[in-house]
Amino acid sequence: MNLVRLRLGYVPLTDAAPLIVAHELGFAAEEGLELDLVRVGAWAQSRDLLGAGVIDAAHMLVPMPIAQRLGLGPALPEFDLVMFLSVGGQAVAVSEAIAEKLRNNGFAFDFADAHSAGLALCAATGGRLRVGVPFPFSTQAELVWHWLGASGFADGVEVVTVPPPMMADAMEAGEVDAFCVGEPWASFAVERGIASLLLPGRAIWASPPEKGLVLRKSMAEDQPEVTGRLMRAVWRAGRWLDVAENRGTAAEILSQGAYLNLSSELTERGLTGRMLVSPAGELRVAPDFIAFHSGAATFPWKSLAALIARRIALRHGLPVDPAMRQAMACFRTDLYRQHLRQAGADLPGASAKVEGTLTHPHAVASEHGRMILRPDAFFDGHMFEPPFDR
């Protein structure tokens, strides 16, 4: 069989696993695809390569296609997010100088309580902090702004952009005091003795959508057969990844030189949630640290598009309601339903929901009867509902 060749861009992170596993374990080949995985060093590069047609699809930060739709980026063809690739997988880290102040103040580094961690950090830093995030329009930036804003920080926060593999170097050079980044780069900084981990992203927001599979709108609509094949291959790879017994094998695959080029032990931390939070080797277990499939993790809820768009619009002085509508249009729940129904994906009855209401797994109506949604609560009780029909 002649395989259709697709070029997919990815930034070296644990959450690129669905693309890598789809290629390495044959899920793509089963769909008649040959994936040419293109490693890129920064998110702007991935965006620009996709816009120029150098790559056919990209592993991309969920807020990025929203920002593009809102005109907060270069003039490029429109992007569509057709499915999420991962939920969670981020960690907040602080420099060892700040970590020492926190320990001297009695903070226990439980890696779980966002409220206590925020108050302790504000007290230790006097409310002044330089925080690294991988891109201005990123889930990490949304987590940082929400958490610090609810923890007593006012005007003393400076958020700066640092590519994920460079986060440890930036902290070592004194360019940032803290950072929020996807694994394995938080653990990499701990391993180098540069940082201690304060929180997983899921302690701030129980279900933070992290990466999406993003295509040019023209490809998603004009090449439905190929788009469907790619989505099904990636979806099946995510399902394989969420079998606990497969996480060790996944770590070995991801750690290869062509991908993360790190030890499998370091890569495995973020996959298993068994995190070393300090250079001294303190172990903390974060259940469900990252998910690739379970609890409707891959469904691109339009309510999440609206939530993120609202926050971006408020920060940039844009009209909020039009921004939310534009964002919801680029989260393609229609294509998700069309292409993944035949793969056996259970599909929720609605394409939007009230965000932040679920503190525990919750059953909702689906095409197969009932499905379980993952918790999505914010640490401070924040909730969001799109204010118009969706």
C-alpha positions in Angstrom: 0.0 0.0 0.0 1.3 3.5 -0.9 1.4 5.6 2.2 0.4 9.2 2.3 3.3 11.2 3.7 2.6 14.0 6.1 5.0 16.4 7.8 4.2 17.0 11.5 5.9 19.6 13.6 6.5 19.1 17.3 8.4 20.8 20.1 10.4 18.2 22.2 8.1 17.7 25.2 6.5 14.7 26.8 3.1 15.8 25.5 4.3 15.2 21.9 3.9 11.5 22.7 0.7 10.9 20.7 2.4 12.0 17.4 5.6 10.1 18.2 3.8 6.9 19.3 1.5 7.1 16.3 4.6 7.0 14.1 6.8 4.6 16.1 4.1 1.9 16.9 2.4 1.9 13.6 -0.9 3.6 14.3 -0.2 6.0 11.4 0.7 3.2 9.1 -2.5 1.4 9.9 -4.3 4.5 8.6 -2.2 4.6 5.4 0.0 7.4 6.6 3.8 7.9 6.8 4.6 10.6 9.4 7.7 12.7 8.9 8.2 14.2 12.4 9.9 17.6 12.3 11.5 18.7 15.6 11.3 22.5 16.1 12.9 24.5 18.9 10.3 27.2 19.6 6.5 27.7 19.3 6.7 30.6 17.0 8.7 28.5 14.6 6.1 25.8 14.6 3.3 28.3 14.0 5.2 29.9 11.1 6.1 26.6 9.5 2.5 25.5 9.6 1.3 28.8 8.1 3.8 28.6 5.3 2.8 25.0 4.5 6.2 23.6 5.3 4.5 21.2 7.7 1.0 19.8 7.3 0.0 19.7 11.0 1.5 20.7 14.3 1.6 19.8 18.0 0.7 23.2 19.3 -0.2 25.1 22.5 -4.0 25.2 22.8 -4.2 29.0 23.0 -2.1 29.6 19.9 -4.7 29.1 17.2 -7.1 31.2 19.3 -4.6 34.1 19.4 -4.1 33.8 15.6 -7.9 34.1 15.1 -7.9 37.2 17.2 -5.2 38.8 15.1 -2.5 38.5 17.7 0.2 37.0 15.5 1.6 37.3 11.9 -0.7 37.2 8.9 -1.1 33.5 8.2 -3.8 31.2 6.8 -6.4 30.4 9.4 -5.7 27.5 11.8 -8.1 24.9 13.2 -7.7 22.8 16.3 -9.2 19.5 15.5 -8.5 17.6 18.8 -6.6 18.0 22.0 -3.4 15.9 22.4 -3.0 16.2 26.2 -4.4 17.5 29.4 -2.1 18.6 32.2 1.6 17.7 32.1 2.9 21.1 33.3 4.8 21.9 36.5 5.6 25.2 38.3 9.2 25.5 39.5 11.0 28.1 41.6 14.7 28.8 41.9 16.7 27.3 44.7 17.1 30.7 46.3 13.4 31.1 46.5 13.0 27.4 47.5 15.3 28.0 50.5 13.2 31.0 51.6 10.1 28.9 51.4 11.6 26.1 53.4 12.9 28.5 56.0 9.3 29.8 56.3 8.0 26.3 56.9 6.6 25.5 53.5 6.5 21.7 53.0 6.5 21.5 49.1 3.5 19.1 49.1 3.2 19.5 45.3 -0.6 19.7 45.7 -2.0 22.7 47.4 -2.1 25.7 45.0 -3.7 28.0 47.6 -1.0 27.5 50.3 1.8 27.5 47.7 0.6 30.9 46.2 0.4 32.6 49.6 3.8 31.2 50.6 5.4 32.3 47.4 3.9 35.8 47.7 5.2 36.1 51.2 8.7 34.8 50.3 9.1 37.2 47.3 7.3 40.3 48.5 4.9 39.9 45.6 7.6 40.4 42.9 8.4 37.6 40.5 9.8 37.0 37.0 8.1 33.9 35.6 9.1 32.0 32.5 6.4 30.5 30.2 7.0 28.9 26.8 4.9 31.4 24.8 2.7 34.4 25.6 -0.3 32.4 24.3 0.0 29.2 26.3 -1.8 27.2 28.9 1.2 27.8 31.1 0.6 31.6 30.9 -3.1 31.1 31.6 -2.2 29.0 34.7 0.3 31.5 36.0 -1.9 34.6 35.5 -4.8 32.9 37.2 -2.9 31.4 40.1 -0.8 34.4 40.9 -3.7 36.8 40.5 -5.7 34.8 43.0 -2.7 34.5 45.4 -2.1 38.1 46.3 0.3 39.1 43.5 -0.6 42.5 42.0 1.6 44.5 39.7 4.9 42.8 40.6 4.7 39.9 38.2 6.7 39.9 35.0 6.0 37.0 32.6 8.7 36.3 30.0 8.9 33.8 27.1 11.5 31.1 27.2 11.5 28.0 24.9 10.9 24.9 27.0 14.3 23.2 26.5 16.0 26.5 27.6 14.0 27.0 30.8 16.7 25.6 33.1 19.3 27.7 31.5 17.2 30.9 31.9 16.8 30.1 35.6 20.5 29.4 36.1 21.4 32.7 34.4 19.0 34.6 36.8 16.7 35.6 34.0 13.6 34.1 35.7 12.8 33.4 39.4 10.2 30.8 38.5 8.7 29.1 35.5 5.8 27.0 34.4 6.6 24.4 31.7 5.7 21.1 30.3 7.6 18.0 31.2 10.4 16.9 31.0 11.9 20.3 31.3 10.8 21.1 34.8 12.3 17.8 36.0 15.4 18.5 33.9 16.0 21.7 35.9 15.6 19.8 39.2 18.0 17.2 38.0 20.6 20.0 37.3 20.2 21.3 40.9 18.7 24.6 39.6 15.0 24.4 40.7 12.5 22.9 43.0 9.0 22.0 41.9 6.2 23.8 43.6 3.0 22.6 41.9 1.6 20.5 39.0 -0.5 22.5 36.6 -3.5 20.3 37.6 -3.3 21.7 41.2 -4.3 25.1 39.8 -6.8 23.9 37.2 -7.8 20.2 37.4 -8.1 19.8 33.6 -5.9 22.3 31.8 -5.9 21.6 28.0 -2.3 21.6 27.1 -1.6 20.8 23.4 -3.8 20.4 20.4 -3.5 18.9 16.9 -3.6 22.0 14.7 -4.0 22.1 10.9 -4.5 24.9 8.4 -8.3 25.4 8.0 -7.9 24.7 4.3 -6.4 21.3 4.8 -8.9 20.3 7.5 -11.8 21.1 5.2 -10.4 20.3 1.7 -8.7 17.0 2.6 -11.2 15.3 4.9 -10.0 11.8 4.2 -6.4 12.5 5.1 -7.4 14.7 8.1 -9.6 11.8 9.4 -6.8 9.3 9.0 -4.4 11.5 11.0 -6.9 12.2 13.7 -7.7 8.5 14.1 -4.0 7.5 14.2 -3.3 10.1 16.9 -6.4 9.3 18.9 -5.5 5.6 19.0 -1.9 6.5 20.1 -3.4 8.5 22.9 -5.6 5.7 24.0 -2.5 3.4 24.1 -0.6 6.0 26.1 -3.3 6.1 28.8 -2.9 2.4 29.6 -0.7 2.6 32.7 1.4 -0.4 31.8 2.5 1.3 28.6 4.0 4.4 30.2 7.4 2.8 30.7 7.6 1.8 27.0 6.5 5.3 26.1 9.3 6.8 28.1 11.8 4.6 26.3 10.5 5.7 23.0 10.3 9.4 23.8 13.8 9.5 25.4 15.5 8.5 22.1 18.0 10.9 20.6 15.7 11.8 17.8 13.0 13.0 20.2 13.8 14.3 23.8 17.3 13.0 23.9 17.2 12.5 27.7 17.3 9.5 30.0 14.2 7.3 30.1 14.2 7.7 33.9 13.9 11.5 33.6 11.3 11.2 30.8 9.2 8.7 32.9 8.7 11.1 35.8 6.1 13.2 34.0 4.4 10.1 32.4 3.9 8.4 35.8 3.5 11.4 38.0 6.2 10.2 40.3 8.0 13.5 40.6 11.3 14.4 42.3 10.5 17.9 43.5 13.9 19.0 44.8 17.6 18.3 44.0 17.7 16.5 47.3 15.4 13.8 45.8 12.1 14.4 47.6 9.5 12.3 45.9 5.9 13.4 45.4 3.2 11.4 43.6 0.8 13.4 41.4 -2.0 11.1 40.2 -3.1 11.7 36.7 -0.3 14.2 36.1 -0.9 14.0 32.4 -3.7 12.4 30.3 -3.8 11.7 26.6 -7.2 10.0 26.2 -9.3 9.2 29.4 -12.2 11.3 30.5 -12.8 12.9 27.1 -9.3 14.4 27.2 -9.1 14.8 23.5 -12.5 16.5 22.9 -12.0 20.2 21.9 -14.7 21.7 24.0 -15.9 25.0 22.5 -16.4 26.3 26.1 -12.6 26.0 26.6 -12.0 28.1 23.5 -14.4 30.8 24.8 -12.8 30.8 28.3 -9.3 31.2 26.9 -10.3 33.8 24.3 -12.0 35.8 27.0 -8.9 36.0 29.1 -6.7 36.8 26.1 -9.1 39.5 24.9 -9.3 41.2 28.3 -5.4 41.3 28.6 -5.1 42.8 25.1 -8.1 45.2 25.1 -10.1 43.3 22.5 -13.9 43.1 22.4 -14.7 40.0 24.4 -17.9 38.5 22.8 -16.5 38.6 19.2 -13.3 37.1 20.5 -15.1 34.2 22.1 -17.2 33.5 19.0 -14.1 33.5 16.8 -12.3 31.2 19.1 -15.2 28.7 19.3 -15.3 28.6 15.5 -11.7 27.3 15.3 -12.2 24.4 17.8 -13.6 21.9 15.4 -15.9 19.6 17.4 -17.7 18.9 14.1 -14.7 17.3 12.6 -13.9 15.5 15.8 -17.4 13.9 15.7 -17.2 13.2 12.0 -13.8 11.5 11.9 -13.5 9.8 15.3 -17.0 8.4 15.5 -15.9 5.6 13.2 -12.9 4.9 15.4 -15.2 4.1 18.3 -14.7 7.4 20.2 -17.5 8.1 22.7 -18.8 11.5 22.0 -20.5 13.9 24.5 -24.0 15.1 23.7 -23.0 18.8 23.8 -20.0 20.6 22.4 -19.7 23.1 25.4 -20.2 23.0 29.1 -19.8 25.1 32.2 -16.1 25.0 32.9 -14.8 24.6 36.5 -17.8 22.8 38.0 -16.4 19.3 38.4 -14.4 18.3 41.5 -14.7 14.6 40.8 -15.2 12.4 37.7 -18.7 12.9 36.4 -21.0 10.9 34.1 -22.8 12.8 31.3 -24.9 11.8 28.3 -23.1 10.5 25.2 -23.7 8.8 21.9 -22.9 5.5 23.6 -25.2 6.3 26.6 -23.0 7.7 29.3 -19.4 8.8 29.5 -17.2 10.0 32.3 -15.7 13.5 32.2 -12.6 14.3 34.1 -12.6 16.9 37.0 -12.1 20.4 35.7 -12.3 22.6 38.9 -10.1 25.6 39.5 -8.3 25.8 42.9 -10.1 29.0 43.8 -13.6 27.9 42.7 -13.7 29.9 39.5 -16.4 28.9 36.9 -17.1 30.0 33.4 -20.0 29.6 31.1 -20.1 31.0 27.5 -22.8 33.7 27.5 -24.4 32.8 24.2 -25.6 29.8 22.3 -22.9 27.4 21.2 
